[in-house]
């Protein structure tokens, strides 16, 4: 009997990450592996306790999820196999009988607070934020009536839509978000395997360290993309942990490693940068076909190579 694929994710059940997992796998049966944090979810793939992990990698308010970016780039190889983008809003929940005037502390994940803090400061200016390990941890604690509110540490929680009904809590405010169009990008991560076939609307994710001994190193790195007509949809600097003042760059480039222009970018980066980590080429979520700059199609590169080869072999 074949065992089900095991998917690690930031748990417990009821988080946005679980919703992203359901969107990714559809109706396919899988075994859930809820984890306490992103490091544990990705580590479970590295050590073989899970086949895949679903983790948040970017949101439209805070940018890249640093725990994901840094954990992907360090340790044994992992690759991104796909992505999904979910709209993100919250509801404020509490135990039955609680009113807004009773709230002095709100529990939620730090990324949830970042996406709702302006609303909180306007609607409940005297409340303080209490960090929770996930977006479902807050309502889970409030639903445990064996715990006093002093034990819980807060009177209300910001949680994913449907949490009040799921946990039997009072819905105080729904549709909570500073930005009504906020969204979070989640990725499916696995161990290195065959790269998914190009679709024409793909991303390639990289981590690139720059040489530090010369001026213009960042420009030289970016020119590897510009010269081949490859656009970047995200670039963020990340500190190199053991070398203060030195940085690497986490990059999403529009294209696929199977395309000649992206392969040429990787060759250029490998030649000029001391450390390049390939984190996968995969279909981009909700993306139109990637436009190809004239002169950068596969056929253009093949024609140019054939021309050079002809020069080398001409008598």
N, C-alpha and C positions, 0 to 999 in steps of 0.2 A: 504494500500500500504506500503510495506516494504521500509524503508529509506536505502540509500546506506551507507556502512561503511565509516566513516570519518577518513582520514589519515592526521595527522599533520606532517610537515616537514620543514626544513630550506629553506625558500623561498627567493626571489620570484621564479617564474617558470624559468627554465633554469639552476638551480644548479645541481651539481653532486648528491645531495640528492634526487632531483626530479627524476633523471635518475634511482637511486637505487630504489625508490618507484615503478617506472614503471616496473623494473625488478622483484620486489617482487610480485606485484599484477597481472602481466601479462595482459591478456585481460579482467579481471574482472572489472566491473564498480565500481568506488569509488568516494567519494567526497574529493577533495583536500582542505587542511587547511594550507596554507602557513603561516609560523611564522617567527618572526624576529631573533630568536636565538634558540639554543637547549633547554635552560631552559623553554622557552615558549612552545615549541613543547611537551616536556615531561609533563609540567604542565597542558597542555590542556587535556592530557589523565587522569591525576590524578583528575582533576576537572570535568571530564565527557563531556567536549566540543569536544573531539575527541575519537574515539574508539581505535586508534593505532597511534603510531608515528614511523617514520623512521628517524634515526639519525646516524651520523658517530661515530664509537667507537674506531677505530684504523687505523693508516696508517703506511706504511712501512718506512717512513722517520722520522716522529716525535714520533711514538709510539702511546700510548693511547691518545684519545681525552679527556682531563681532564674535560671539562664541562659536557660531557656525563657520564663519570665514577662517578664523584662526585654527579651529580644530581640523577642518578639511585640509589645511595647508601643512599641518605638522603630523608626523607619524607615518605609518604605512599607508600606501596609496589607497585612496577612495576616489570614485568618479561620480559625477552627476549624470543621471540617466533620463531625467525629465523634470518638468516643473508645472506648477499650477498657481494661479493668482486668485486670491479670494478677497472680496470686499470685507472690511472689518469695521464693525460697530459693536457696542456693548450695551448691557442693561445693568442698572444698579439694583442689587437684590439684598434682602435682609430677612431676618426671622419674622414670622407672622406677628403683626401688631406694632412693628417698628415704623416710625415716621421719620421724615427727613430731619426734623429738629432733634432727634435722638442720636444722630450720627456725629461722632467726633473723629472716627478713624475709618478709612476705607482700605480694604485689602485687595491687591491685584498684582499681576505680573508687572515688572518694570516697563515693558514695552506697551502694555495696556495703559499704564499711567501716562506715559509719554504721549499717547494718542488722545488722552481725555483730560489732561491737567488744566487746560484753559477752561473747559466746561466746569470742572470741579471748583476752580478758584472763583468762577462767577456764580455758580449755583450754591456752593457750600464753602464759602471762603475760609472758614475756621477749621476745616477738616485736615487731618494729616494722612500721609500715605504710608501704608505698611506693606512691605514687599512680600509677595507670595511666590511659590516656586513655579506656578503655572496659572493660566487663566481659569482653570477648574478647581484649583486648590482652595480658593476663597469660599466659593459656595459649598464645597465639600465640608469644610470646617463648620460653616454656619449651620449646615443641615444636621450636624451631629449634636443633638440636644443634650447628650451626656456632658458636653463641654460648656462651661460658662463663657460669657463674652470676654471675661478677663483671660480665660484660657485661650480663646480664639485669637484675641488681640485686636479685634476690630468689630464694628457693629454692622457694616455693610461691605459688599464686594462688587467690583466691576467684573462682569463675566460675559461670556458669549451669549448671543440671543438664544432663548429657550432654556436658560439655566434655571430661572425661577420655577418653571413647570417641571423640569427634570429633577430638581432637588427639593421641591415642595416649599419654596421660599416666597416671600412677598416681593412682587415686582414694583419697585418704587419709581423708576424712570427707565424708559426704553429709548432706543435709537441714540445712545450717547456716543458722541465722537466730536472732536474738534474740527475734523475735516470730513464732511459727509461722503467724500469720494476716496477715503483712505482704503488702501489695499495692502495685503502682505503676499509676498512671493514665497512659496514653499517648493522644495526640491526633493526628488527621490534619489537617494544615494545608495550605491552598491560598491562591491569590490571590482577591480578592473576586469573588464570582459570586452567582448566585441562592441565597438562603438555603434550606436544606432545609426541606421542609414540616413543620409541627408534628406531633408524635406524641402529645402529651398527657403525655409524660415527657421533658422537654427541659431543657437548660441554656442560659443565656446568660452569656458571659464578657465582662467589662469591665475596663478600667483607668480609675480615676477620680482626678483630682487635686482636692484640697480647697482652697477659699479660705483664706488664712492670716490675714486681717486681722480675723477676728471669732471670738469664743468660740462654741462649740456647733456648729462647722461639721461635725464628724463626725456628731453627732446629727442634724443637718438632712439630711445625705446618707442616713443609714440610714432616716430617716422616709419618704423617697421610696419605699422598698421596703415598709416596714411598713404605710403607709397604703393601699397597693394589695394587701395580702395576699400579697406575694411573699417567699418564704423564701430565705435564703442558705445554700448548702452549703459555701462557703469564702470567707473574707475574710482577706487578708494585707496588711500594710503593706510598701511598698518605698520605699527612699530615692530622692529625686529627685537624680540624680547631680551636677548643677551647683549645687545649693542645699542645703548642709548643714543638717540640722535640719528639713527639709521632706520630706513623704512623700506618696506616692500609694497607692491601694488597689487590689489585684487581687482581683476578685470573681467568684464563680460564683453565679448566681441561678437558682432553679428556675422556669423558664418560657421562653417563646419570643417573639421580637420580633413575630411575627404575632398574638399575643394582646393584647387591649386593655390588660390590666393591666400587662404588661411594656412596651408602647409608652408608657403613661402614666408609668411609672418613668423611661424614657429621656428623655421630655420634661421631667420634673421635674429630673433630673440635669443636663440641658443648660442649663436655666434658672438653676441654682443653683451649678454647679461650673465652674471655668475651663477644664477639659480633660477630655473623656470620650472614650475609645477603645472602640469596639464591636469585639469579637474573635470574634463569631459566636454564632448560636443553632443548636443541634444536638441529636440524640438522646442522652440520658444512658444510659450503660452500666448494665445490670443494675438499672434503677430502676423502681419501681412508678409508676403514674399519679400525677401531681402533684395533691395535693388542692387544691381551689379553695375559698378562704374565701368564705362567703356574702357576696354583694354585690360580688364581684370577677370574675364570669364575663363573657364577651364580651357576652352578652345584657343583663347588668346595666348595663354601660357604655353600650351602645346605647340602652337605655331612658332612662338618665339624660341622655344627650345629646339625645334626642328631646324630653324634658321641657323642657330649657333652650331648645332651638330653638323649642318652642311658646311659651315665655314671651316670646321675642324677637319673635315674629310675631303675637302676640295683639293684636287691635285694641283 
